Amino acid sequence: MQIKISSPNPKKINNKVISTFLNKNYFSSDEWTKFVKKQNNPKYKSWKEIQRSLTIPLKLRPEEAFKLLNIDRRASAKQTPICDKQGVPFVWEELSRFRFFCDDFAKNFGAYKTKNTLSDEKKDLQRKKIFEGTVEEAIASSQMEGAIITRKQGRELLRSKRKPKTNAEIMVFNNYRTIIRIENEWKHEKMSESLLIRIQESLTKNTLEKPQHEGQLRKDADNIVVGDKLQDRTAFVPPTEKQMKKQLIRLIDFANDELAHDEYFGDLPKAILLHFWIAYLHPFCDGNGRTARAIFYWYLLRNNYPYIGFLPISTRIKKSKNSYEQAFLLVEQDNNNLTYFFDYIIRQMKISIKDFQEYEERLEQEEQKNIEISKKCSNLNDRQIELLQYFLQHPNEYTTFGRHQSYQEVSHVTARKDLLALEEKNYLSSRKKGKHIFFSPTKKVQTLL
C-alpha cells in the first residue's frame, strides 16, 4: 500500500473561481501577498497545515487557496538538475530567508575563518569542538539507521578507541571513521562512482545482512522498495537501474561543478541538493541515508567549510525523523517541489547552530575551570588536568590505563605514570577487578573549584 500525503479534494475546487482570480490578477493584491508570506515563513507550509488556516483571503476555500498558492509557487520556482522517473525536473523556491541563512552560514562556517590567526590554545579548543561534533554525528546517523546504542555508550566507544564488538558499535565506528576520512582524505578527491562506492562501503562494512551489498550499486533484480515492510506500506519505489546509472553520471558532474545548468546554486544549496539526489536515486541496496548525509559533508568540506564538523546535523534530524521522512514525501508527491526539503534541512541547521553556540559557552566555561585547576595544581600536566576536569563533570565515571592511553594517544608507561601520580596525590582511588585496575575520582576532586 502506497503511503500518501494529505492532499486537497478536487471536488471542492471551483474552476470558475480560479479563472476569475487569475484573470483579475489577484496575485498582486496586498491580501494575497500577505497570505503567501505567512505560508512560506517561518515554515514552508503544506496542504495539511494550510487547510487549518484561519486567514485564507478573498473568500476562497482552503482547496482553492492551495491550488492558487501552488500556481504562485511554481511561477517563482527554479529548475534543478534532478529529474524524476518520468523525466520531469524537480524545482525549488529560493526564498529570501534561505539566501540570508546561506550568507550567514558562509561567514560563520566558511573558508575565511581558516586564517591562521588563532593562538595554540584556541586551535586546541577548535579541534575539541570538531571532535565532539564528529562523535555526535556518527552516533546520531547510526541511530537513525537502527543502531541500538545510547549516546553515552557511543561516546565511550569512540573516546576509548577500543575495538567495536556489536553491530550497533560497528555502525557508529564506521560512521566516525568515514567522516574522519572525508575530512582528512576524500575531500581532496573529486567525486566519482568509485569514491561514492568507497564511502558507502566504509559506512556499511560488516553491518549488512547481505555483505555482498557493501560497495555495490543496486540492480533491478534486488527489488528495492522504501517503506515499512512489516505493515506493507510503500513510501517510495526508486528509479530503475538504468535511470539511476544515467542520473548518477549527472550527479557526479554536478558534485564536481562540471554540469552545465541554467540556474546558479550556492555551496549550501548544492550540498542539500546532493543529499536529496542520493536519497532519491537510492543507488545502493542499503546505507543510502548514511551515504547521502556523508556526501552533504563531503561537498561542504571540499568547498572550504571546515567548521561544518562543528554541526552534527544528524542529531537534529534524528530528533525529528518523522518530519525528515515527511519532507521527502512532500517533495515527491507535491509537484516535485524540493523547497519542502530545503526548508526542513535549513530549519534543522538553524537549531544545530543554536545547539553549537550553547555547547561553545559550556566549553568556554570548562576551559575557565581548567585554568583555575591549573593554578591550584601547577605540578600536574595537561593530560591529568583534563582528566580531573572530566571527573568534575562525571563523578561516577572511571578510567583505566588502557582508556587513558588511547584517549590521550600516549604510551602505556606514560598513561600509567599519569594515573598513579594522581592516586598518590589522593585525586584518584583504584580497585582491581580481574586483570584490570579501575581508577575513580575521590572527594578531593570536587574541592578543586
MOBELTA-V264853 format. One record per run of one state. SS is the DSSP state (helix for helix, strand for strand, loop for the rest). FROM is the first residue (numbers start at 0). TO is the last residue. If there is no record, write none. Layout:
# MOBELTA-V264853
ss = <SS SS>
from = <FROM FROM>
to = <TO TO>
This chain:
# MOBELTA-V264853
ss = <loop strand loop helix loop helix loop helix loop helix loop helix loop helix loop strand loop strand loop helix loop helix loop helix loop helix loop helix loop helix loop helix loop helix loop strand loop helix loop strand loop strand loop helix loop helix loop strand loop helix loop helix loop helix loop helix loop strand loop helix loop helix loop strand loop helix loop helix loop strand loop strand loop helix loop>
from = <0 1 2 9 12 14 23 25 28 29 40 46 50 61 76 77 83 88 92 95 109 110 114 119 144 150 160 166 184 185 188 192 204 210 213 216 217 219 222 225 228 232 236 240 255 266 281 283 284 287 302 305 310 312 319 320 333 336 337 338 376 381 393 397 399 400 408 411 424 427 433 435 441 442 446>
to = <0 1 8 11 13 22 24 27 28 39 45 49 60 75 76 82 87 91 94 108 109 113 118 143 149 159 165 183 184 187 191 203 209 212 215 216 218 221 224 227 231 235 239 254 265 280 282 283 286 301 304 309 311 318 319 332 335 336 337 375 380 392 396 398 399 407 410 423 426 432 434 440 441 445 448>
